[in-house]
Amino acid sequence: MQSFSSDGVDIAYFDTGAGEPVLCIHGFASSAHVNWTYPGWVDALTKAGRRVIALDNRGHGASAKLYDPAAYHTTLMAEDARALLDHLGIGQSVVMGYSMGARITAFLAQRHPDRVKAAIMGGLGIKLVDGVGLPETIAEALEAETLDAVTDPQGRMFRAFAMQTRSDRRALAACIRGSRNLMTREEAATIACPLLIAVGTKDSIAGPPEPLAAIVPKAEALSIPERDHMPAVGDKVFKAGVLDFLARNGV
């Protein structure tokens, strides 16, 4: 992992492959490698002739750990992604995000339309604008004394995941409290680039993709059959759909 400073916050990233760039933004409690390397995305994209850039969001992986929820507003994390493009001298890129990373992708595309050639949102559908995907009770699960003390099933899942990835649970708790930011329907309707919205058919966190696709002018929905939120990340239908979307849109 390399690193750079985004307005004083150290952000770690990797940059591999050659060709048209794809900037990848991971989900909550994950990291660049956990979200994109291990499920086979880096391999699939580089084999397709793409340059793959992925960052560890603030509070995650090898990036700086912050403990004020206000430091995790989605607009700030979108600026980290934009700053990474600046750091690498990339004017415009395809941007792909999963879950929280999809929310960051949407904010980046809406706020900086000149920087996003096309966008892919995985694991986030209508809850971009209508409710938020992850409940704040996950913060309480992360702060609990032990995993056994967590009774909420969703809280247990993320607490166990954070332990598996050896994450800073206090930083993640601040992140979940600060990053659950909605975009208005009017703002979503101004996203001008081609957009693929991919959600597992058993995903209870994201909300369905079709209602959001109906709001964004150049959006299309992709259902990932029989997949819940976590397993959908590396699904072959998701990968094939992304490669087809990029080819059809000439990006």
Secondary structure, 3 states (H helix, E strand, C coil): CEEEEECCEEEEEEEECCCEEEEEECCCCCCHHHHHHCCCHHHHHHHCCEEEEEECCCCCCCCCCCCCHHHHCHHHHHHHHHHHHHHCCCCCEEEEEECHHHHHHHHHHHHCCCCEEEEEEECCCHHHCCCCCCCCHHHHHHHCCCHHHCCCHHHHHHHHHHHHCCCCHHHHHHHHHHCCCCCCHHHHCCCCCCEEEEEECCCCCCCCCHHHHCCCCCEEEEEECCCCCCHHHHCHHHHHHHHHHHHHCCC
